[in-house]
């Protein structure tokens, strides 16, 4: 479809492009601010939908906007940066959870070894002592290991996330300049 304007009763018709974006609810205002830099406005005629932690935004933009191709390219760059930020944030918890679960599983194996040793006829007391300490450590340590790994990963990832936020700021500034030319 081509963009067109029709004059009826002294009022100009404006053709719009429409966009639906499903975003993390905690970052909805950041998305809205950025999308405005690319010419998108919230479509007030259709309410946004919220599902658990996600929010579906309904946006519209004048079809005859100048620099549309460049604004779209900047918008795609912004969306890629936001995806990278989400990936970095997810990586903080993911590896910590995996390592903690592995340590917990190993601790559980030692506890099972303890149970086999104690229920054996006659009970293997020496094996009970050998399996008890690693089993107990393996069941308690995951909590502290998780916290330690999250803290370490957060320290490593935080500068990368800040770089992406700076990059997003520059992208939005470029979009805003193009929008108001």
ABEGO torsion letter per residue (X at the ends): XBBBBBBBGGBBBBBBBBBBBBBBAAAAAAAAAAAAAAGBBBBAABBBBBBEABBBBBBBBBAABBGAAAAAAAAAAAAAAAAAAAAAAAAAAAAAAAAAAAAAAAAAAAAAAAAAAAABOBBBAAAAAAAAAAAAAAAAAAAAAAAAAAAAAAAAAAAAAAAAAAAAAAAAAAAAAAAAX
